[in-house]
Amino acid sequence: MKFIRQPVEEATVNLTPLIDVVFLLLIFFMVSTTFTKERQLVINLPEAVGEAPTEDPLQIEIVISADGEYAVNGKRLVNRELATLRKAIIEVSEGNMDLPLTISADKDTAYQSVISAMDVAGRLGFTQQSLPISSLSK
């Protein structure tokens, strides 16, 4: 028995409706878009009147190196003992315990050195202590 083959129709996709839809969307977005001019405000800012402060307020800065050596306001201490650090802080502060105190340390500094400096300052009565984050991550 001989079978008759039916001709195979080639499958095609008609793109005409797709193009029509995309064209209509393009027209819709073009018509619905609003064109506005951006306006700029002119602001006249007030200027400060007065004299600039001549001196920076006194503050105490303790810098701790990677190997645990202390420096108070840029002056390196002769040893790493806490009694020496205490004497240096008292000498720089001249008895004024209300001064801000900043403790900066190298990123490789042992935590014990930083905690010891904070402890010495706290025992002396300094309440305004700060540890700048940026100095600890250098």
Secondary structure, DSSP 8 states (H G I E B T S, - for coil): ---------------HHHHHHHHHHHHHHHHH-----------------S---SS----EEEEE-TTS-EEETTEE-SS--HHHHHHHHHHHHTT-TTS-EEEEE-TTS-HHHHHHHHHHHHHHT---EE--HHHHT-
